Amino acid sequence: MKKVILAVCCLLLYPYLSIRARQQQAPDKCGAADFKVVNEKADDYVNTWMRDQRIPGLSLAVLKEGRLVKATGYGMANLETNSPATAETVYKTASLSKQVIAAAILLLAQEGKIGLEDRANRYLDGAPEAWKEITIRQLLTHTSGIVRDPGDYRPYQEQPVGEVIKSVYSLPLSFPPGEKWLYSNVGYYVLAEIITNASGKPWNEFIAERLFKPAQMTSTRTTTATDIVPHRASGYRRTEQGLINAENWIAVRPSGAFLSTVLDLAKWDTWLDSTDALPVASLKAMWTSATLNDKTPVHYGFGWSVDSYLGHARIHHDGQFPGFRADYERFVDDKLTVIVLANADQPSLDRLSVKLAGIYEPGLEAPRFVLSASVSTDKVARGNQVSVTITAKDDGQAAPDSIVEMEIWDASGKSVYKQHQADANFAAGQTKTYVFSWTPENGGEYMVNVGAYGPDWVPSYAWKLKAATITVN
């Protein structure tokens, strides 16, 4: 019987085998790859990163070709009780919740209960005339023009979703629907209200029944400040004096509504790729960049950011909540998923996730850069311009859409000036030179630091401190 189960696991034909069991069996007994070395390399990288960033606790899941190859925790879920973080630690997932709201909307559309081109006003009570052209599609893609956050949001009160939505009725749209892109948490409140009205059930109950239950996400639920939640992580905020307990908001935000674990999110990832989830056409729509009225792409689908990294398709989303960070990366071409949850609200986790992706997939390994800087004069008078020449050599694979940055730091280590070149496309082995300039206002000794980054600053490829010095008289 054991041999039969192992064989089925290796053929990936046993979808309801628990993810924890698959994690234990797949790397050693399926014969596809030995992940021991890369897992150890990932452990070393995460531990070093957490130490440098002063992160109390973090949990990680990695799936390769639909198989869970790593699920573990690092550090502490609760510093006061000395409870370690594990793959079963429960975190606030913040804006990772948007993909769940979007999936529920697509499920209702599949059943014919709503249409993506339906006007949002159809499902709202007393919506203003200015909203009459806003469609459900535009709410999903943040192109509705609705403001980012509610003005009347009270984090320590339980507010009905409808009341929060009505609090922004008096505010003008940021732009006509479909004309621009603006990240809108309020838009996802509206989507939650649409789910409630179209399904006949509270939005969170509909999601629990129709999404979490079939995906077997037994540890995922709506955020609560009062219920007993086993394995719950405490959230922390970093200050100059050290870590302190973060605020624990009572209000439930549909835009960032859920508690979950990396194991449950791994189940979600597997379920999305299964025939039991949404139709292929719905998933394709969810993971396709939306366009504005003039057909300009916005690099956002339905609850997911959609772009590329090193020429590889990248579907992802991050999240932030007081005391928590989350990041979810799907590299579709490589059949690789990296999910990271942490109980500190700084820094963002996307740089870590993309670096980890490079450990598990060589084609995603961050290019190596050699950086240097020279200045037109090492001494300059205040008010006079000094030119800084930055040389960046791509010593690894090709790096499209890169960023090269110069920072000027004063003697105390404070950044006083920044300048960068975006959309820099490097071929493997290529060297490029950039001339930046700076006009100092105060005297003293200054350092020129240089960095190279991926698209939108993710990840960091290289960083060189004190590439040059400038004395200002």
Disulfide bonds with the S-S distance in Angstrom:
none
